[in-house]
Amino acid sequence: MPDDQSMAVDHDGHRRSMVAVNDGRSWQTTVTHRLNHRGPPPDYWSTMVDRPVNIGPWAGLDQDTSIALTAFADADHAGCQDTRRSTSGSLQFLGDRLISWSSKRQKSAAISSMEAKYITLSGRCAQILWMRSQLTAYGLGFNKIPIYCDIKSDIALCYNNVQHSRSKHIDIRYYFIKEHVENGVIKLYFVNTEYQLADIFTKALGKERIEFLINKLGMRSFTPETLKQLTNEFDE
């Protein structure tokens, strides 16, 4: 192994090379990440990076391929009967693949539905920025990333510099999403509640609604019969 005096290395080149590391070899993967700031000689680098593997949502993505990064954000209002806090629900697609989703009770009670959903928008914005930085390391760049929400007042708040009385109670820490909208990193779009895919992560829904959303998300509904069948297949 080289010492700390190794030659300088192209960090971006190393990050792109890491996608070929077999994710089943934890030791090799760890060493590869440690070598991100070093210049590994070709003789042992090639022994760790020997073939492409499935790395989840990034598998098979061509760096020159145009692929969209999109998100949905939603929230109920005061849905928790004990605390009257709202539940944030959000998700993220890379192309047509669902790569991230979240259902989480908010840390404080929201005075209005507008505030509850704005908090969710801000939280999903933070996740998008993190994902954007990760994808940039693999040669994929994104701007004007769409986030879909079903309340027009939140969209207007991000694009309107005038603060109305209805929005004065929204904490200033959630306003960072507005900055990223103005900088062209994020773009907000209105979607009817019927097609708000994050709805499934905010509250209890009827069977037909759940089946509709699961189908749109590309997920599977595991019934007891399905789970038993999968168990039998695994045992075989």
CORLIN-V327490 format. One line per field, one symbol per residue. phi: phi as a letter, one per 40 degrees, with the letter a starting at -180 (. if undefined). A space follows every 10 residues. Layout:
phi=???
This chain:
phi=.cccccccbc cccccccccc ccccbccccc cccccdbbbc cdccccccbb acbcbgcccg ccccccbcbb abbaacbfcc ccbgccbcba aabbgbbcba aabacccacc cbcccdcccc dcccdccccc cccccccbgb bbafccbbbb bcccccccbb ccccccbccc cccccccccc cccgcbbcbc bcddbcccdc cbacbcdccc cccdcccgcb cccdcccccc cccccc
